[in-house]
Amino acid sequence: MNFSVTKENDLIIFRLAERHLDAANTPTFKAELLLLSQEDVHVLVVDLRGVEFCDSCALSALLLAERQMRAKDGGVLVVDDLGKIRSLISLAKLDGVIPVFSTLEEARAALEED
């Protein structure tokens, strides 16, 4: 699985460089998110720009990371420029749990508003 991680002050940005997020690579995705959610940060930004397919296994991994971050008064933000993850989150009626933004800049702006 190709990804990068950037730490900026009180947040971590996990950038996935894959087109598909499914059962084949979700175990690694989930493990990385869990490791990152243990870091001393308040926000985990999961940058999924370019992801063309996302299944329920990936949604489960995002929810687990969100639960871990919420336990320490933090949160998870998702960046999705193609709308695939947003559609899955909306279909699962989790819009109020995991915020989704079209760009990294929108996600950063939302953090500044809080």
Secondary structure as UniProt FT lines:
FT   STRAND          3..8
FT   TURN            9..10
FT   STRAND          11..16
FT   STRAND          20..21
FT   TURN            23..25
FT   HELIX           26..37
FT   STRAND          43..47
FT   TURN            49..50
FT   STRAND          53..54
FT   HELIX           56..71
FT   TURN            72..73
FT   STRAND          75..79
FT   HELIX           84..91
FT   TURN            92..93
FT   TURN            95..97
FT   STRAND          100..101
FT   HELIX           104..113
//
